[in-house]
Amino acid sequence: MDEVLYNSIWRFLAVREYVDAKHHLTAWGKVLAGAIAGLKGQPDMEAATVVAVELLRLGSLTADVTMFPSYNGAPMRGSSTSAYLTVHNLLLTYHSQGPTIQHARITHRRSRRVAP
């Protein structure tokens, strides 16, 4: 079972280009390895670290307070510490919503039974 897990993780790293074809870390692989090494024995934070590095790669993780102009009524006043927390709160809220799903309308017909 462990081998399946290890191969899955390795495949994820290869597909997301954290390692190259020669099994060496790419630039983003080094960022991820450094971030995980910086956790210093907190394995419960590893998944969040991988998500954070992925958001960094997408350009979604920044320290820009004005990155959410459409969020009206958000608490943007206060000290720099509260502004820092507000941005991270908005970032989590924004990305935890996920994409919207739109289903195609399907109409169902009633089957008519023909009496024998």
Secondary structure in CASP SS format (residue, H / E / C, confidence):
PFRMAT SS
TARGET T0000
AUTHOR 0000-0000-0000
METHOD secondary structure of the structure
MODEL  1
M C 1.00
D H 1.00
E H 1.00
V H 1.00
L H 1.00
Y H 1.00
N H 1.00
S H 1.00
I H 1.00
W H 1.00
R H 1.00
F H 1.00
L H 1.00
A H 1.00
V H 1.00
R C 1.00
E C 1.00
Y C 1.00
V E 1.00
D C 1.00
A C 1.00
K C 1.00
H C 1.00
H C 1.00
L E 1.00
T C 1.00
A H 1.00
W H 1.00
G H 1.00
K H 1.00
V H 1.00
L H 1.00
A H 1.00
G H 1.00
A H 1.00
I H 1.00
A H 1.00
G C 1.00
L C 1.00
K C 1.00
G C 1.00
Q C 1.00
P H 1.00
D H 1.00
M H 1.00
E H 1.00
A H 1.00
A H 1.00
T H 1.00
V H 1.00
V H 1.00
A H 1.00
V H 1.00
E H 1.00
L H 1.00
L H 1.00
R H 1.00
L H 1.00
G C 1.00
S C 1.00
L C 1.00
T C 1.00
A C 1.00
D C 1.00
V H 1.00
T H 1.00
M H 1.00
F C 1.00
P C 1.00
S C 1.00
Y C 1.00
N C 1.00
G C 1.00
A C 1.00
P C 1.00
M C 1.00
R C 1.00
G C 1.00
S C 1.00
S H 1.00
T H 1.00
S H 1.00
A H 1.00
Y H 1.00
L H 1.00
T H 1.00
V H 1.00
H H 1.00
N H 1.00
L H 1.00
L H 1.00
L H 1.00
T H 1.00
Y H 1.00
H H 1.00
S H 1.00
Q C 1.00
G C 1.00
P C 1.00
T C 1.00
I C 1.00
Q C 1.00
H C 1.00
A C 1.00
R C 1.00
I C 1.00
T C 1.00
H C 1.00
R C 1.00
R C 1.00
S C 1.00
R C 1.00
R C 1.00
V C 1.00
A C 1.00
P C 1.00
END
